[in-house]
Each structure stands twice: as C-alpha cells, then as structure tokens.
Amino acid sequence: MVTTTLNYTDSRYRTKPGEGYDGVVRVSTGTSYATGVLLHDGRAILTAAHLFDDPGSRVSVLFETSTGSRRLYSSQVLLHPNHDPENTNHDLAIVWLSTPAPLDAPRYDLYRLNDEVGQAFTLVGYGRTGTGSTGSTSEPTTSPIRLKASNRFDAGIETLKTQLGSIIAWSPAPGTQLVADFDDGGFHRDALGRLIDRSDTGLGADEGFIAEGDSGSPAFIQGRIAGIASYTTSLSRGSAVPDIDSETNSSFGEIAAWQRLSQYQQWIDQSLRQGYLDAPRTPEEVRKSVPEGNGGTTLAYFMLQFTGVRSDPNQILSVDFATRDGTARAGSDYIATSGALKLYPGENQAVIPVEIIGDTTPEPNEYFYLDVFNPVGGSFGPGVVQLTAVRTILDDDGGFG
C-alpha cells in the first residue's frame, strides 16, 4: 500500500498480523486487485464501486491474519444505487462473503460523527509502494503487501469545488467526500494550503498517501472506518503548482479523496440488514437460544423496537450497544461487538447480530448479554438508563446433560 515519506521497508509502515489491521483485505476482480475492509458482522466487505465492471462476476478476498492466509469468495456484490463513475460520486460497494470471515480477522464499525475534517487518520491498503519524492512504482508488485501510514483530512470536497471552480473538472456531490494532500513538511508541497488556504505541512515521517491498488481501502479514525479511498488528483492554480513532479502518481503535493462514510451510514446499515440470513422480522421470531455449531460463526440476533411516535418523521433514533460476558466468553464463545444502532426514517425496528463461535468441544450451555444504552430521540421509560438482553448458546457436541 501507499506511497510513504520514507522507504516502505521502514517498520513504521508495516502491518504485522495481530496488530489490529487483519480485517483489511485484498480484493481481486479478474486480473486486477484493490483493497477492502471487513464490516462488523463478519460477512461483508466494504470497498469502492469503480472496481467492478461486472458486479455479477466472482470476487476473491484474501485475508492475511495471525493464523495465515485464507482466500474467500463473494456470494453477492452490491454497488451504491447512485454510483456515478464519471464524477466519482457514491463510489461504494459491499461484497458479501460466501462463508464467514476468519475468527481472528478484526471486524470494524463505521465512524458516524461528521467531525472528520481536521482529524488525523490511519490509511491501510495493498496498493503500489513508492515515496513522496519519486511517486508510486510503475508496475504492480507480484505479491502486494499491506502497509499503513497517516494523514489528515483537510477539507470536504465541496470546499475544494467552491474555491477552485472549473479547475475541478468533475462534479462531486457536496458533503460526500473528504480530501487530504500528501505533505513533505514544507510550504511548496502543501497542496490544500496553497490552493484553498487549508495550511498543514503534514505528519512528518508518518505521512503517507494512497496509490493504485488502494482503491477501496479504509481510513480509520479511532479504530472505526471514516472513509473509503476513491481517487487521487494533481491540481494547480496560477503560480501554485504543489505537485513535486506534475504527474498524477501519488507523489508529494497531490490530493486524494475518500468517500465520507458518515454520509453513507444509512445505505450501509440498511443494506447489511437486508442481507442477514434468517434474521427475525418480528419479535416473535427472535430466538433466545441459538446452537453453537461446529466451526466458523453463526449469527445470534437481538431486536430493538421503537414503540413511540417520532416528533418529526425524518428523525433518526439511535442507541449504543455492547456485548458482555456471562458464562460465555468473548473470543472463545462469541465475538464481542459494540457500536451504535440507528433507526432511520420509516424504521421502527432493527436487529443487532452477534457472531457465535462454533467448535466440537463438549461443554455446558453458556450465555452472554447485550446491553443497550444512551438512547437518542426516544427513551426506555422513566428512570431506565439501560436495557439488557441475554442469549443462550446451546452446546450441540454432547457430553453434558
């Protein structure tokens, strides 16, 4: 991945298995490859829509984790319905896996706040290597490696379009993209400082940038996915020519854009919900006990219902949630999860999936909890600050009465 300030062999850019980035995957379509990231249910990969000339074709997804490499395949690919390749708008796709992701691959939730501008982020991907001084390598490597670097979101795409006008030859949808430049620590390569007065000379040797093969790669803020890498560009205005070599090759002085996930969370959330297998549709269908299984993971579902009346039909309701151990232990019996559940306009219920880890070891039935708290837009009732539900994992291996 990425072009970096120093040579990519510097240890600061490496992502060793088990260090938290094993859910960033290599996505291959035909003879080309890019990057994607595993979502919180362990069954779907988020990546860029422009990778797919034929969404019906088979996609391979390579996981590299502490237990080794494993290649899985797609069962379905969904492009954002408003994907606009000409203007690189709504450049998002979800790839559903035919089998669950490896147990040791981290699952990631979305960064849902809209305060991304000004924040540093971590970019991780499988793209071409290179340095800011020379640009990316001219040929893809035979065995791409997963690297990381840092950068900072300097602005939203609408700010760039407003201030540069026709210099931006495409028509980006306002509010949907975040931009960052590749700084070398000096004034002359500070593209967004020179072009739109968003001065920031970078993060020193930690600074990096996306390159070919990083399309679809995640930008993490606080461990959550804030953006999906989409494209790079080289811009100038008058005497301000920040690109070090005036070529679009991921060198110092260029600008890159990420699809802004805080603006796409409804599409992502609702698409995942529609894709859950055997999810309950009514409270009566919710199973309080679920079989363990013999391997991989299966899903246990919790359902949240809103029974009040919205003061505004366009109001979004939300709660925070987190799993908690009972006799079942996170990491051995189920995969811990936490995040925010949102009920969008027109929705009064939704499910929260939790992955149950299967094995063939006889053991007693076990249970764990899901706590729901911090309601926004509604309440749990007078004096109630938290709701808790329990699920029992039924052993199906024999040996215990």
VOTOR-506950 format. One line per 2 residues: their letters; for each residue x, y, z of C-alpha. Coordinates in steps of 0.05 Angstrom, whole numbers, plus 5000, padded with zeros to 4 digits. Each point is the difference from the previous one (the first is absolute). Layout:
<nodes>
A	X Y Z; ...
</nodes>
This chain:
<nodes>
MV	5000 5000 5000; 5011 5073 4995
TT	5057 5043 4982; 5036 5022 5063
TL	5047 5055 5023; 5057 4950 5012
NY	5012 4934 4965; 4943 4951 5012
TD	5048 4952 5035; 5002 5046 5060
SR	4967 4964 5058; 4950 5056 5014
YR	4962 4981 4937; 4995 4925 5012
TK	4935 4966 5022; 5019 4937 5035
PG	4947 4947 5011; 4964 5008 5066
EG	5012 5075 5005; 4929 5020 4983
YD	4999 5006 4924; 4987 4928 4980
GV	4929 5019 4979; 5029 5041 4943
VR	4999 4953 4940; 5023 4994 4928
VS	4942 4999 4952; 5012 4969 4931
TG	4954 5007 4940; 5026 4965 4938
TS	5073 5020 4989; 4998 5063 5044
YA	5000 5009 5074; 4983 5053 5051
TG	4985 5004 5075; 4939 4993 5045
VL	4982 4997 5073; 4959 4951 5042
LH	4937 5027 5030; 4974 4986 5070
DG	4957 4939 4983; 5059 4959 4974
RA	4965 4986 4934; 5007 5062 4957
IL	5058 5039 4970; 4995 5075 4986
TA	5040 5025 4941; 4995 5046 4939
AH	4947 4992 4946; 5046 5020 4942
LF	5036 4933 5007; 4942 4962 4970
DD	4988 5002 4925; 4955 4939 5011
PG	4970 4997 5070; 4976 4929 4984
SR	5070 4973 4992; 5034 4959 5054
VS	5043 5039 5048; 5056 4971 5042
VL	5018 5029 5068; 5067 4984 5032
FE	5007 5003 5076; 5069 5001 5031
TS	4995 4989 5075; 5041 4971 5057
TG	4977 4930 4980; 5022 5008 4928
SR	4970 5018 4933; 4930 4980 4979
RL	4964 5016 4935; 4924 5006 5001
YS	4952 5015 4944; 4940 5045 4989
SQ	4927 4978 5000; 4974 5069 4979
VL	5026 5069 4983; 4956 5062 5010
LH	5019 5068 4971; 4972 5064 5028
PN	4938 5013 4958; 5023 5071 4983
HD	5071 4981 4981; 5024 5052 4950
PE	5067 4978 4969; 5007 5062 4958
NT	5002 5045 5061; 5025 4947 5050
NH	4938 5010 5043; 4970 4949 5047
DL	5060 4955 4986; 4982 4944 5049
AI	4987 4926 4995; 4984 4944 5048
VW	5027 4930 4987; 4965 4945 5038
LS	5044 4939 5015; 4975 4930 4985
TP	5028 4978 5068; 5014 5039 5064
AP	5067 5036 5008; 5056 4967 5041
LD	4989 5005 5075; 5064 5040 5010
AP	4985 5053 4948; 4977 5063 5036
RY	4930 5026 4983; 4991 5075 4995
DL	4943 5048 5012; 4989 5067 4965
YR	5023 5067 5025; 4933 5034 5004
LN	5016 5072 5022; 5008 5055 4948
DE	5061 5032 5033; 5051 4966 4955
VG	5031 5064 4971; 5063 5018 5039
QA	5009 4931 5028; 5059 4954 4988
FT	4984 4931 4973; 5034 4935 4985
LV	4998 4974 4928; 5012 4926 4987
GY	5003 4964 4934; 5033 4955 4948
GR	5017 5051 4946; 5066 5014 4965
TG	5058 5024 5042; 5045 5060 4988
TG	5020 5065 5034; 4972 5069 4998
ST	5063 5024 4965; 4997 4949 4943
GS	4927 4980 4996; 4973 4929 4998
TS	5034 4943 4966; 4982 4994 4926
EP	4981 4927 5004; 4957 4962 5050
TT	5039 4953 5044; 4989 4925 4991
SP	4985 4992 5075; 4969 5065 5026
IR	5011 5013 5073; 4954 5035 5050
LK	5030 5064 5026; 4975 5059 5042
AS	5015 5074 5006; 4967 5062 5027
NR	4971 5064 4972; 4949 5053 5018
FD	4933 5018 4969; 5008 5072 4979
AG	4931 5015 4971; 4937 4974 4969
IE	4997 4995 4925; 4948 5056 4996
TL	5051 5049 5028; 5049 4981 4946
KT	4947 5007 4945; 4974 5067 5027
QL	5068 5032 5003; 5031 4970 4937
GS	4939 5001 4955; 5014 4975 4929
II	5070 4976 5020; 4961 4941 5030
AW	4978 4971 4934; 4952 4950 5031
SP	4936 5013 5041; 5008 4970 5070
AP	4937 4991 5041; 5004 5050 5058
GT	5014 4970 5069; 5017 4930 4975
QL	5076 5001 4995; 5059 5018 5045
VA	5066 5025 4971; 5072 4998 5024
DF	5066 5019 4968; 5069 4968 5002
DD	5045 5047 5039; 5076 4998 5005
GG	5004 5048 5058; 5010 5063 4958
FH	4958 5056 4972; 5010 4985 4926
RD	4969 4929 5002; 4942 5020 5045
AL	4948 4994 4945; 4938 5018 5040
GR	5037 5055 5036; 5020 5033 4935
LI	4936 4986 4962; 4945 5013 5052
DR	5038 5028 5060; 4993 4936 5042
SD	5072 5001 5024; 5029 4937 5031
TG	5070 4976 4984; 4988 4929 5019
LG	5016 4947 5052; 5074 4992 4987
AD	5027 4931 4984; 4933 4969 5017
EG	4967 5035 4941; 4975 4956 4943
FI	4953 5000 4940; 4958 4952 4960
AE	5025 4970 4935; 4973 4953 4947
GD	4974 4938 5035; 4977 5039 5060
SG	4931 5014 4970; 4950 4976 5051
SP	5048 5004 5058; 4977 5027 5068
AF	5019 5064 5036; 4994 4987 5075
IQ	4983 5051 5053; 5002 4972 5071
GR	4998 4930 4972; 4937 5010 4959
IA	4993 5008 4925; 4992 5073 4982
GI	5014 4997 4925; 5010 4955 4940
AS	5056 5019 4952; 4975 5021 4932
YT	5049 5040 4957; 5060 5046 4996
TS	5011 5063 4960; 5053 5052 4985
LS	4974 5072 5001; 5031 5069 4990
RG	4977 5072 4996; 5042 5055 4970
SA	5069 4999 5031; 4978 4949 5053
VP	5025 4934 4972; 5008 4956 5062
DI	5011 4932 4967; 5074 4984 5004
DS	5002 4971 4929; 4934 5024 4969
ET	4978 4927 4988; 4943 4963 5032
NS	5042 4946 5032; 4987 5006 5075
SF	5059 5047 5013; 5008 5059 5047
GE	4952 5057 4984; 4942 4957 4975
IA	4929 4996 5028; 4958 4937 5014
AW	4927 4990 5015; 4964 4951 5045
QR	4925 4985 5000; 4973 5029 5065
LS	4966 4944 5037; 4964 5044 5050
QY	4958 5021 4940; 4989 4928 4977
QQ	4985 4964 5065; 4926 4992 4984
WI	5014 4965 4934; 5052 4956 5032
DQ	4959 4983 5062; 4936 4984 4962
SL	5036 4961 4946; 5032 4956 5053
RQ	4934 4989 5035; 4967 4978 4936
GY	5057 4951 4988; 4997 4964 5068
LD	4981 4927 4991; 4941 4975 5042
AP	4995 5064 5038; 4935 5008 5040
RT	4948 5046 4971; 4955 5004 5061
PE	5013 4995 5076; 4966 4932 4999
EV	5053 4973 4953; 5058 5019 5045
RK	5037 4938 5026; 5023 5007 5072
SV	5043 4937 4993; 5046 4985 4941
PE	5040 4938 4982; 5075 5006 5005
GN	5019 4966 4935; 5063 4960 4984
GG	5044 5054 4969; 5003 5070 4974
TT	4946 5046 5025; 4924 5004 4999
LA	4959 5061 5017; 4958 5012 5062
YF	4952 5058 4993; 4975 5052 5048
ML	4942 5044 4979; 4988 5072 5020
QF	4930 5029 4992; 4975 5071 5005
TG	4928 5003 5023; 4993 5075 5008
VR	4983 5054 4950; 5053 5043 4967
SD	4991 5074 5010; 5029 5008 4930
PN	4990 4945 4948; 5071 5013 4975
QI	5030 4991 5069; 5055 4948 5008
LS	4998 4960 5065; 5062 4967 5028
VD	5027 4959 5058; 5069 4976 5019
FA	5011 4926 5012; 5054 4953 5026
TR	5005 4926 5014; 5020 4976 5069
DG	5024 4932 5026; 4956 4955 5040
TA	5025 4928 5004; 5016 5007 4926
RA	5066 5035 4987; 5015 5049 4944
GS	5053 4973 4953; 4987 4927 5015
DY	4923 4994 4999; 4979 5063 4963
IA	5031 5060 4967; 4993 5064 5041
TS	4966 5058 4965; 4980 5070 5017
GA	4976 5061 4963; 4939 5041 4984
LK	4934 4976 4971; 4960 5051 4962
LY	4927 4997 4981; 4992 5042 4938
PG	4936 5035 4976; 4948 4947 4987
EN	5034 4948 5044; 4973 4981 5068
QA	5042 4938 5011; 5067 4970 4981
VI	5044 4942 5021; 5069 4998 5030
PV	5039 4937 4979; 5052 4967 5044
EI	5046 4945 4974; 4999 4934 5038
IG	5065 4960 4995; 4990 4927 4983
DT	5043 4942 5024; 4997 4925 5013
TP	5018 5002 5073; 4946 4974 5048
EP	4983 5054 5051; 4940 5025 5039
NE	4950 5048 4970; 5025 5071 5010
YF	4971 5070 4997; 5021 5072 4987
YL	4967 5068 5002; 4987 5059 4955
DV	4993 5067 5035; 4964 5058 4965
FN	5009 5070 5026; 5004 5075 4983
PV	4935 5007 4961; 4996 5060 4955
GG	4932 5022 4974; 4961 4956 5048
SF	5004 4970 5069; 4996 4933 5035
GP	4948 5025 5049; 5003 5040 5065
GV	5064 4988 5039; 5026 4946 4952
VQ	5070 5013 4973; 5018 4931 4972
LT	4966 4939 4971; 5032 4931 5002
AV	4983 4937 4960; 5031 4931 5006
RT	5013 4945 4950; 5016 4928 5016
IL	5050 4961 4958; 4976 4928 4995
DD	5056 4949 5000; 4988 4950 4944
DG	5062 4956 5010; 4974 4953 5054
GF	5031 4982 5067; 4960 5046 5045
G	4929 4990 5026
</nodes>
